[in-house]
Amino acid sequence: MKVLKSLKSAKTRHKDCRVIRRKGRLYVINKTNPRFKARQG
């Protein structure tokens, strides 16, 4: 999982990327291609 200062780039990398808030952190998850996982905060 990558830790990014901006999730805008992570969101636009793949069409299945979703931005989700959990416990005050922002996550990008991708079921079809898990290498695009990212976290912010």
mmCIF entry with sequence, helices, sheets and N, C-alpha, C, O atoms, coordinates in Angstrom:
data_MODEL
# 
_entry.id   MODEL 
# 
_entity.id                         1 
_entity.type                       polymer 
_entity.pdbx_number_of_molecules   1 
# 
_entity_poly.entity_id                      1 
_entity_poly.type                           'polypeptide(L)' 
_entity_poly.nstd_linkage                   no 
_entity_poly.nstd_monomer                   no 
_entity_poly.pdbx_seq_one_letter_code       MKVLKSLKSAKTRHKDCRVIRRKGRLYVINKTNPRFKARQG 
_entity_poly.pdbx_seq_one_letter_code_can   MKVLKSLKSAKTRHKDCRVIRRKGRLYVINKTNPRFKARQG 
_entity_poly.pdbx_strand_id                 A 
# 
loop_
_entity_poly_seq.entity_id 
_entity_poly_seq.num 
_entity_poly_seq.mon_id 
_entity_poly_seq.hetero 
1 1  MET n 
1 2  LYS n 
1 3  VAL n 
1 4  LEU n 
1 5  LYS n 
1 6  SER n 
1 7  LEU n 
1 8  LYS n 
1 9  SER n 
1 10 ALA n 
1 11 LYS n 
1 12 THR n 
1 13 ARG n 
1 14 HIS n 
1 15 LYS n 
1 16 ASP n 
1 17 CYS n 
1 18 ARG n 
1 19 VAL n 
1 20 ILE n 
1 21 ARG n 
1 22 ARG n 
1 23 LYS n 
1 24 GLY n 
1 25 ARG n 
1 26 LEU n 
1 27 TYR n 
1 28 VAL n 
1 29 ILE n 
1 30 ASN n 
1 31 LYS n 
1 32 THR n 
1 33 ASN n 
1 34 PRO n 
1 35 ARG n 
1 36 PHE n 
1 37 LYS n 
1 38 ALA n 
1 39 ARG n 
1 40 GLN n 
1 41 GLY n 
# 
_struct_asym.id          A 
_struct_asym.entity_id   1 
# 
loop_
_struct_conf.conf_type_id 
_struct_conf.id 
_struct_conf.pdbx_PDB_helix_id 
_struct_conf.beg_label_comp_id 
_struct_conf.beg_label_asym_id 
_struct_conf.beg_label_seq_id 
_struct_conf.pdbx_beg_PDB_ins_code 
_struct_conf.end_label_comp_id 
_struct_conf.end_label_asym_id 
_struct_conf.end_label_seq_id 
_struct_conf.pdbx_end_PDB_ins_code 
_struct_conf.beg_auth_comp_id 
_struct_conf.beg_auth_asym_id 
_struct_conf.beg_auth_seq_id 
_struct_conf.end_auth_comp_id 
_struct_conf.end_auth_asym_id 
_struct_conf.end_auth_seq_id 
_struct_conf.pdbx_PDB_helix_class 
_struct_conf.details 
_struct_conf.pdbx_PDB_helix_length 
HELX_P HELX_P1 AA1 LYS A 8  ? LYS A 11 ? LYS A 8  LYS A 11 1 ? 4 
HELX_P HELX_P2 AA2 PRO A 34 ? PHE A 36 ? PRO A 34 PHE A 36 5 ? 3 
# 
_struct_conf_type.id          HELX_P 
_struct_conf_type.criteria    ? 
_struct_conf_type.reference   ? 
# 
_struct_sheet.id               AA1 
_struct_sheet.type             ? 
_struct_sheet.number_strands   4 
_struct_sheet.details          ? 
# 
loop_
_struct_sheet_order.sheet_id 
_struct_sheet_order.range_id_1 
_struct_sheet_order.range_id_2 
_struct_sheet_order.offset 
_struct_sheet_order.sense 
AA1 1 2 ? parallel      
AA1 2 3 ? anti-parallel 
AA1 3 4 ? anti-parallel 
# 
loop_
_struct_sheet_range.sheet_id 
_struct_sheet_range.id 
_struct_sheet_range.beg_label_comp_id 
_struct_sheet_range.beg_label_asym_id 
_struct_sheet_range.beg_label_seq_id 
_struct_sheet_range.pdbx_beg_PDB_ins_code 
_struct_sheet_range.end_label_comp_id 
_struct_sheet_range.end_label_asym_id 
_struct_sheet_range.end_label_seq_id 
_struct_sheet_range.pdbx_end_PDB_ins_code 
_struct_sheet_range.beg_auth_comp_id 
_struct_sheet_range.beg_auth_asym_id 
_struct_sheet_range.beg_auth_seq_id 
_struct_sheet_range.end_auth_comp_id 
_struct_sheet_range.end_auth_asym_id 
_struct_sheet_range.end_auth_seq_id 
AA1 1 LYS A 2  ? VAL A 3  ? LYS A 2  VAL A 3  
AA1 2 ALA A 38 ? GLN A 40 ? ALA A 38 GLN A 40 
AA1 3 ARG A 25 ? ILE A 29 ? ARG A 25 ILE A 29 
AA1 4 ARG A 18 ? ARG A 22 ? ARG A 18 ARG A 22 
# 
loop_
_atom_site.group_PDB 
_atom_site.id 
_atom_site.type_symbol 
_atom_site.label_atom_id 
_atom_site.label_alt_id 
_atom_site.label_comp_id 
_atom_site.label_asym_id 
_atom_site.label_entity_id 
_atom_site.label_seq_id 
_atom_site.pdbx_PDB_ins_code 
_atom_site.Cartn_x 
_atom_site.Cartn_y 
_atom_site.Cartn_z 
_atom_site.occupancy 
_atom_site.B_iso_or_equiv 
_atom_site.pdbx_formal_charge 
_atom_site.auth_seq_id 
_atom_site.auth_comp_id 
_atom_site.auth_asym_id 
_atom_site.auth_atom_id 
_atom_site.pdbx_PDB_model_num 
ATOM 1   N N  . MET A 1 1  ? 0.846   -1.183 0.000   1.00 0.00 ? 1  MET A N  1 
ATOM 2   C CA . MET A 1 1  ? 0.000   0.000  0.000   1.00 0.00 ? 1  MET A CA 1 
ATOM 3   C C  . MET A 1 1  ? 0.886   1.240  0.000   1.00 0.00 ? 1  MET A C  1 
ATOM 4   O O  . MET A 1 1  ? 1.834   1.341  0.779   1.00 0.00 ? 1  MET A O  1 
ATOM 5   N N  . LYS A 1 2  ? 0.570   2.165  -0.868  1.00 0.00 ? 2  LYS A N  1 
ATOM 6   C CA . LYS A 1 2  ? 1.341   3.404  -0.938  1.00 0.00 ? 2  LYS A CA 1 
ATOM 7   C C  . LYS A 1 2  ? 0.731   4.445  -0.018  1.00 0.00 ? 2  LYS A C  1 
ATOM 8   O O  . LYS A 1 2  ? -0.489  4.519  0.127   1.00 0.00 ? 2  LYS A O  1 
ATOM 9   N N  . VAL A 1 3  ? 1.580   5.246  0.599   1.00 0.00 ? 3  VAL A N  1 
ATOM 10  C CA . VAL A 1 3  ? 1.120   6.388  1.386   1.00 0.00 ? 3  VAL A CA 1 
ATOM 11  C C  . VAL A 1 3  ? 1.383   7.629  0.553   1.00 0.00 ? 3  VAL A C  1 
ATOM 12  O O  . VAL A 1 3  ? 2.531   7.951  0.248   1.00 0.00 ? 3  VAL A O  1 
ATOM 13  N N  . LEU A 1 4  ? 0.306   8.328  0.182   1.00 0.00 ? 4  LEU A N  1 
ATOM 14  C CA . LEU A 1 4  ? 0.429   9.454  -0.746  1.00 0.00 ? 4  LEU A CA 1 
ATOM 15  C C  . LEU A 1 4  ? -0.002  10.748 -0.073  1.00 0.00 ? 4  LEU A C  1 
ATOM 16  O O  . LEU A 1 4  ? -0.887  10.749 0.783   1.00 0.00 ? 4  LEU A O  1 
ATOM 17  N N  . LYS A 1 5  ? 0.632   11.853 -0.469  1.00 0.00 ? 5  LYS A N  1 
ATOM 18  C CA . LYS A 1 5  ? 0.200   13.141 0.064   1.00 0.00 ? 5  LYS A CA 1 
ATOM 19  C C  . LYS A 1 5  ? -1.025  13.660 -0.667  1.00 0.00 ? 5  LYS A C  1 
ATOM 20  O O  . LYS A 1 5  ? -1.723  14.539 -0.160  1.00 0.00 ? 5  LYS A O  1 
ATOM 21  N N  . SER A 1 6  ? -1.294  13.134 -1.844  1.00 0.00 ? 6  SER A N  1 
ATOM 22  C CA . SER A 1 6  ? -2.507  13.500 -2.566  1.00 0.00 ? 6  SER A CA 1 
ATOM 23  C C  . SER A 1 6  ? -3.098  12.242 -3.191  1.00 0.00 ? 6  SER A C  1 
ATOM 24  O O  . SER A 1 6  ? -2.399  11.477 -3.855  1.00 0.00 ? 6  SER A O  1 
ATOM 25  N N  . LEU A 1 7  ? -4.394  12.039 -2.970  1.00 0.00 ? 7  LEU A N  1 
ATOM 26  C CA . LEU A 1 7  ? -5.042  10.847 -3.520  1.00 0.00 ? 7  LEU A CA 1 
ATOM 27  C C  . LEU A 1 7  ? -5.663  11.105 -4.876  1.00 0.00 ? 7  LEU A C  1 
ATOM 28  O O  . LEU A 1 7  ? -6.229  10.192 -5.478  1.00 0.00 ? 7  LEU A O  1 
ATOM 29  N N  . LYS A 1 8  ? -5.569  12.342 -5.374  1.00 0.00 ? 8  LYS A N  1 
ATOM 30  C CA . LYS A 1 8  ? -6.166  12.638 -6.672  1.00 0.00 ? 8  LYS A CA 1 
ATOM 31  C C  . LYS A 1 8  ? -5.529  11.798 -7.769  1.00 0.00 ? 8  LYS A C  1 
ATOM 32  O O  . LYS A 1 8  ? -6.227  11.302 -8.654  1.00 0.00 ? 8  LYS A O  1 
ATOM 33  N N  . SER A 1 9  ? -4.213  11.633 -7.719  1.00 0.00 ? 9  SER A N  1 
ATOM 34  C CA . SER A 1 9  ? -3.534  10.826 -8.735  1.00 0.00 ? 9  SER A CA 1 
ATOM 35  C C  . SER A 1 9  ? -3.918  9.359  -8.613  1.00 0.00 ? 9  SER A C  1 
ATOM 36  O O  . SER A 1 9  ? -4.065  8.661  -9.616  1.00 0.00 ? 9  SER A O  1 
ATOM 37  N N  . ALA A 1 10 ? -4.079  8.895  -7.375  1.00 0.00 ? 10 ALA A N  1 
ATOM 38  C CA . ALA A 1 10 ? -4.412  7.481  -7.176  1.00 0.00 ? 10 ALA A CA 1 
ATOM 39  C C  . ALA A 1 10 ? -5.815  7.180  -7.666  1.00 0.00 ? 10 ALA A C  1 
ATOM 40  O O  . ALA A 1 10 ? -6.083  6.088  -8.167  1.00 0.00 ? 10 ALA A O  1 
ATOM 41  N N  . LYS A 1 11 ? -6.710  8.148  -7.523  1.00 0.00 ? 11 LYS A N  1 
ATOM 42  C CA . LYS A 1 11 ? -8.096  7.913  -7.903  1.00 0.00 ? 11 LYS A CA 1 
ATOM 43  C C  . LYS A 1 11 ? -8.241  7.797  -9.413  1.00 0.00 ? 11 LYS A C  1 
ATOM 44  O O  . LYS A 1 11 ? -9.077  7.035  -9.897  1.00 0.00 ? 11 LYS A O  1 
ATOM 45  N N  . THR A 1 12 ? -7.434  8.545  -10.162 1.00 0.00 ? 12 THR A N  1 
ATOM 46  C CA . THR A 1 12 ? -7.604  8.578  -11.614 1.00 0.00 ? 12 THR A CA 1 
ATOM 47  C C  . THR A 1 12 ? -6.775  7.530  -12.337 1.00 0.00 ? 12 THR A C  1 
ATOM 48  O O  . THR A 1 12 ? -6.800  7.467  -13.566 1.00 0.00 ? 12 THR A O  1 
ATOM 49  N N  . ARG A 1 13 ? -6.031  6.695  -11.589 1.00 0.00 ? 13 ARG A N  1 
ATOM 50  C CA . ARG A 1 13 ? -5.179  5.712  -12.271 1.00 0.00 ? 13 ARG A CA 1 
ATOM 51  C C  . ARG A 1 13 ? -5.965  4.602  -12.943 1.00 0.00 ? 13 ARG A C  1 
ATOM 52  O O  . ARG A 1 13 ? -5.544  4.081  -13.976 1.00 0.00 ? 13 ARG A O  1 
ATOM 53  N N  . HIS A 1 14 ? -7.102  4.234  -12.370 1.00 0.00 ? 14 HIS A N  1 
ATOM 54  C CA . HIS A 1 14 ? -7.814  3.061  -12.843 1.00 0.00 ? 14 HIS A CA 1 
ATOM 55  C C  . HIS A 1 14 ? -9.302  3.309  -12.672 1.00 0.00 ? 14 HIS A C  1 
ATOM 56  O O  . HIS A 1 14 ? -9.711  4.037  -11.767 1.00 0.00 ? 14 HIS A O  1 
ATOM 57  N N  . LYS A 1 15 ? -10.110 2.714  -13.525 1.00 0.00 ? 15 LYS A N  1 
ATOM 58  C CA . LYS A 1 15 ? -11.537 3.030  -13.480 1.00 0.00 ? 15 LYS A CA 1 
ATOM 59  C C  . LYS A 1 15 ? -12.237 2.416  -12.271 1.00 0.00 ? 15 LYS A C  1 
ATOM 60  O O  . LYS A 1 15 ? -13.316 2.876  -11.895 1.00 0.00 ? 15 LYS A O  1 
ATOM 61  N N  . ASP A 1 16 ? -11.656 1.391  -11.653 1.00 0.00 ? 16 ASP A N  1 
ATOM 62  C CA . ASP A 1 16 ? -12.296 0.730  -10.514 1.00 0.00 ? 16 ASP A CA 1 
ATOM 63  C C  . ASP A 1 16 ? -11.851 1.272  -9.164  1.00 0.00 ? 16 ASP A C  1 
ATOM 64  O O  . ASP A 1 16 ? -12.259 0.746  -8.129  1.00 0.00 ? 16 ASP A O  1 
ATOM 65  N N  . CYS A 1 17 ? -11.024 2.312  -9.150  1.00 0.00 ? 17 CYS A N  1 
ATOM 66  C CA . CYS A 1 17 ? -10.545 2.846  -7.872  1.00 0.00 ? 17 CYS A CA 1 
ATOM 67  C C  . CYS A 1 17 ? -11.667 3.571  -7.151  1.00 0.00 ? 17 CYS A C  1 
ATOM 68  O O  . CYS A 1 17 ? -12.414 4.342  -7.753  1.00 0.00 ? 17 CYS A O  1 
ATOM 69  N N  . ARG A 1 18 ? -11.777 3.312  -5.846  1.00 0.00 ? 18 ARG A N  1 
ATOM 70  C CA . ARG A 1 18 ? -12.773 3.988  -5.012  1.00 0.00 ? 18 ARG A CA 1 
ATOM 71  C C  . ARG A 1 18 ? -12.073 4.635  -3.830  1.00 0.00 ? 18 ARG A C  1 
ATOM 72  O O  . ARG A 1 18 ? -11.127 4.082  -3.270  1.00 0.00 ? 18 ARG A O  1 
ATOM 73  N N  . VAL A 1 19 ? -12.561 5.836  -3.455  1.00 0.00 ? 19 VAL A N  1 
ATOM 74  C CA . VAL A 1 19 ? -12.026 6.538  -2.293  1.00 0.00 ? 19 VAL A CA 1 
ATOM 75  C C  . VAL A 1 19 ? -12.969 6.297  -1.121  1.00 0.00 ? 19 VAL A C  1 
ATOM 76  O O  . VAL A 1 19 ? -14.171 6.540  -1.220  1.00 0.00 ? 19 VAL A O  1 
ATOM 77  N N  . ILE A 1 20 ? -12.410 5.813  -0.003  1.00 0.00 ? 20 ILE A N  1 
ATOM 78  C CA . ILE A 1 20 ? -13.206 5.427  1.153   1.00 0.00 ? 20 ILE A CA 1 
ATOM 79  C C  . ILE A 1 20 ? -12.577 6.029  2.403   1.00 0.00 ? 20 ILE A C  1 
ATOM 80  O O  . ILE A 1 20 ? -11.354 6.044  2.545   1.00 0.00 ? 20 ILE A O  1 
ATOM 81  N N  . ARG A 1 21 ? -13.426 6.531  3.316   1.00 0.00 ? 21 ARG A N  1 
ATOM 82  C CA . ARG A 1 21 ? -12.949 7.065  4.594   1.00 0.00 ? 21 ARG A CA 1 
ATOM 83  C C  . ARG A 1 21 ? -13.126 6.004  5.661   1.00 0.00 ? 21 ARG A C  1 
ATOM 84  O O  . ARG A 1 21 ? -14.223 5.474  5.836   1.00 0.00 ? 21 ARG A O  1 
ATOM 85  N N  . ARG A 1 22 ? -12.044 5.687  6.383   1.00 0.00 ? 22 ARG A N  1 
ATOM 86  C CA . ARG A 1 22 ? -12.117 4.768  7.509   1.00 0.00 ? 22 ARG A CA 1 
ATOM 87  C C  . ARG A 1 22 ? -11.261 5.310  8.634   1.00 0.00 ? 22 ARG A C  1 
ATOM 88  O O  . ARG A 1 22 ? -10.069 5.558  8.449   1.00 0.00 ? 22 ARG A O  1 
ATOM 89  N N  . LYS A 1 23 ? -11.866 5.496  9.806   1.00 0.00 ? 23 LYS A N  1 
ATOM 90  C CA . LYS A 1 23 ? -11.143 5.925  11.016  1.00 0.00 ? 23 LYS A CA 1 
ATOM 91  C C  . LYS A 1 23 ? -10.333 7.193  10.770  1.00 0.00 ? 23 LYS A C  1 
ATOM 92  O O  . LYS A 1 23 ? -9.199  7.310  11.234  1.00 0.00 ? 23 LYS A O  1 
ATOM 93  N N  . GLY A 1 24 ? -10.917 8.142  10.040  1.00 0.00 ? 24 GLY A N  1 
ATOM 94  C CA . GLY A 1 24 ? -10.233 9.406  9.794   1.00 0.00 ? 24 GLY A CA 1 
ATOM 95  C C  . GLY A 1 24 ? -9.170  9.360  8.732   1.00 0.00 ? 24 GLY A C  1 
ATOM 96  O O  . GLY A 1 24 ? -8.501  10.364 8.488   1.00 0.00 ? 24 GLY A O  1 
ATOM 97  N N  . ARG A 1 25 ? -8.993  8.226  8.092   1.00 0.00 ? 25 ARG A N  1 
ATOM 98  C CA . ARG A 1 25 ? -8.011  8.111  7.015   1.00 0.00 ? 25 ARG A CA 1 
ATOM 99  C C  . ARG A 1 25 ? -8.730  7.933  5.690   1.00 0.00 ? 25 ARG A C  1 
ATOM 100 O O  . ARG A 1 25 ? -9.837  7.397  5.631   1.00 0.00 ? 25 ARG A O  1 
ATOM 101 N N  . LEU A 1 26 ? -8.084  8.389  4.634   1.00 0.00 ? 26 LEU A N  1 
ATOM 102 C CA . LEU A 1 26 ? -8.631  8.216  3.289   1.00 0.00 ? 26 LEU A CA 1 
ATOM 103 C C  . LEU A 1 26 ? -7.908  7.056  2.624   1.00 0.00 ? 26 LEU A C  1 
ATOM 104 O O  . LEU A 1 26 ? -6.678  6.991  2.633   1.00 0.00 ? 26 LEU A O  1 
ATOM 105 N N  . TYR A 1 27 ? -8.673  6.150  2.053   1.00 0.00 ? 27 TYR A N  1 
ATOM 106 C CA . TYR A 1 27 ? -8.105  4.998  1.373   1.00 0.00 ? 27 TYR A CA 1 
ATOM 107 C C  . TYR A 1 27 ? -8.575  4.974  -0.071  1.00 0.00 ? 27 TYR A C  1 
ATOM 108 O O  . TYR A 1 27 ? -9.707  5.351  -0.374  1.00 0.00 ? 27 TYR A O  1 
ATOM 109 N N  . VAL A 1 28 ? -7.696  4.530  -0.956  1.00 0.00 ? 28 VAL A N  1 
ATOM 110 C CA . VAL A 1 28 ? -8.104  4.176  -2.313  1.00 0.00 ? 28 VAL A CA 1 
ATOM 111 C C  . VAL A 1 28 ? -8.015  2.664  -2.399  1.00 0.00 ? 28 VAL A C  1 
ATOM 112 O O  . VAL A 1 28 ? -6.947  2.091  -2.187  1.00 0.00 ? 28 VAL A O  1 
ATOM 113 N N  . ILE A 1 29 ? -9.131  2.012  -2.708  1.00 0.00 ? 29 ILE A N  1 
ATOM 114 C CA . ILE A 1 29 ? -9.114  0.563  -2.854  1.00 0.00 ? 29 ILE A CA 1 
ATOM 115 C C  . ILE A 1 29 ? -9.561  0.194  -4.254  1.00 0.00 ? 29 ILE A C  1 
ATOM 116 O O  . ILE A 1 29 ? -10.321 0.915  -4.900  1.00 0.00 ? 29 ILE A O  1 
ATOM 117 N N  . ASN A 1 30 ? -9.069  -0.945 -4.703  1.00 0.00 ? 30 ASN A N  1 
ATOM 118 C CA . ASN A 1 30 ? -9.368  -1.404 -6.051  1.00 0.00 ? 30 ASN A CA 1 
ATOM 119 C C  . ASN A 1 30 ? -9.450  -2.929 -6.003  1.00 0.00 ? 30 ASN A C  1 
ATOM 120 O O  . ASN A 1 30 ? -8.444  -3.612 -5.809  1.00 0.00 ? 30 ASN A O  1 
ATOM 121 N N  . LYS A 1 31 ? -10.661 -3.449 -6.182  1.00 0.00 ? 31 LYS A N  1 
ATOM 122 C CA . LYS A 1 31 ? -10.850 -4.886 -6.067  1.00 0.00 ? 31 LYS A CA 1 
ATOM 123 C C  . LYS A 1 31 ? -10.195 -5.649 -7.220  1.00 0.00 ? 31 LYS A C  1 
ATOM 124 O O  . LYS A 1 31 ? -9.638  -6.726 -7.009  1.00 0.00 ? 31 LYS A O  1 
ATOM 125 N N  . THR A 1 32 ? -10.256 -5.099 -8.438  1.00 0.00 ? 32 THR A N  1 
ATOM 126 C CA . THR A 1 32 ? -9.764  -5.856 -9.581  1.00 0.00 ? 32 THR A CA 1 
ATOM 127 C C  . THR A 1 32 ? -8.246  -5.800 -9.694  1.00 0.00 ? 32 THR A C  1 
ATOM 128 O O  . THR A 1 32 ? -7.631  -6.714 -10.243 1.00 0.00 ? 32 THR A O  1 
ATOM 129 N N  . ASN A 1 33 ? -7.633  -4.727 -9.174  1.00 0.00 ? 33 ASN A N  1 
ATOM 130 C CA . ASN A 1 33 ? -6.179  -4.597 -9.290  1.00 0.00 ? 33 ASN A CA 1 
ATOM 131 C C  . ASN A 1 33 ? -5.632  -4.045 -7.975  1.00 0.00 ? 33 ASN A C  1 
ATOM 132 O O  . ASN A 1 33 ? -5.470  -2.832 -7.840  1.00 0.00 ? 33 ASN A O  1 
ATOM 133 N N  . PRO A 1 34 ? -5.342  -4.921 -6.998  1.00 0.00 ? 34 PRO A N  1 
ATOM 134 C CA . PRO A 1 34 ? -5.014  -4.465 -5.647  1.00 0.00 ? 34 PRO A CA 1 
ATOM 135 C C  . PRO A 1 34 ? -3.713  -3.670 -5.545  1.00 0.00 ? 34 PRO A C  1 
ATOM 136 O O  . PRO A 1 34 ? -3.432  -3.113 -4.484  1.00 0.00 ? 34 PRO A O  1 
ATOM 137 N N  . ARG A 1 35 ? -2.925  -3.599 -6.588  1.00 0.00 ? 35 ARG A N  1 
ATOM 138 C CA . ARG A 1 35 ? -1.677  -2.842 -6.462  1.00 0.00 ? 35 ARG A CA 1 
ATOM 139 C C  . ARG A 1 35 ? -1.912  -1.335 -6.429  1.00 0.00 ? 35 ARG A C  1 
ATOM 140 O O  . ARG A 1 35 ? -0.981  -0.573 -6.169  1.00 0.00 ? 35 ARG A O  1 
ATOM 141 N N  . PHE A 1 36 ? -3.149  -0.891 -6.691  1.00 0.00 ? 36 PHE A N  1 
ATOM 142 C CA . PHE A 1 36 ? -3.450  0.537  -6.654  1.00 0.00 ? 36 PHE A CA 1 
ATOM 143 C C  . PHE A 1 36 ? -3.925  1.001  -5.281  1.00 0.00 ? 36 PHE A C  1 
ATOM 144 O O  . PHE A 1 36 ? -4.395  2.129  -5.137  1.00 0.00 ? 36 PHE A O  1 
ATOM 145 N N  . LYS A 1 37 ? -3.806  0.132  -4.264  1.00 0.00 ? 37 LYS A N  1 
ATOM 146 C CA . LYS A 1 37 ? -4.219  0.550  -2.922  1.00 0.00 ? 37 LYS A CA 1 
ATOM 147 C C  . LYS A 1 37 ? -3.368  1.721  -2.455  1.00 0.00 ? 37 LYS A C  1 
ATOM 148 O O  . LYS A 1 37 ? -2.161  1.751  -2.694  1.00 0.00 ? 37 LYS A O  1 
ATOM 149 N N  . ALA A 1 38 ? -4.000  2.692  -1.785  1.00 0.00 ? 38 ALA A N  1 
ATOM 150 C CA . ALA A 1 38 ? -3.263  3.831  -1.262  1.00 0.00 ? 38 ALA A CA 1 
ATOM 151 C C  . ALA A 1 38 ? -3.971  4.346  -0.022  1.00 0.00 ? 38 ALA A C  1 
ATOM 152 O O  . ALA A 1 38 ? -5.167  4.130  0.178   1.00 0.00 ? 38 ALA A O  1 
ATOM 153 N N  . ARG A 1 39 ? -3.177  5.053  0.824   1.00 0.00 ? 39 ARG A N  1 
ATOM 154 C CA . ARG A 1 39 ? -3.713  5.590  2.059   1.00 0.00 ? 39 ARG A CA 1 
ATOM 155 C C  . ARG A 1 39 ? -3.221  7.016  2.215   1.00 0.00 ? 39 ARG A C  1 
ATOM 156 O O  . ARG A 1 39 ? -2.122  7.355  1.775   1.00 0.00 ? 39 ARG A O  1 
ATOM 157 N N  . GLN A 1 40 ? -4.049  7.861  2.852   1.00 0.00 ? 40 GLN A N  1 
ATOM 158 C CA . GLN A 1 40 ? -3.629  9.221  3.157   1.00 0.00 ? 40 GLN A CA 1 
ATOM 159 C C  . GLN A 1 40 ? -4.086  9.567  4.563   1.00 0.00 ? 40 GLN A C  1 
ATOM 160 O O  . GLN A 1 40 ? -5.238  9.321  4.922   1.00 0.00 ? 40 GLN A O  1 
ATOM 161 N N  . GLY A 1 41 ? -3.176  10.145 5.373   1.00 0.00 ? 41 GLY A N  1 
ATOM 162 C CA . GLY A 1 41 ? -3.526  10.577 6.718   1.00 0.00 ? 41 GLY A CA 1 
ATOM 163 C C  . GLY A 1 41 ? -3.180  9.558  7.775   1.00 0.00 ? 41 GLY A C  1 
ATOM 164 O O  . GLY A 1 41 ? -3.421  9.791  8.960   1.00 0.00 ? 41 GLY A O  1 
# 
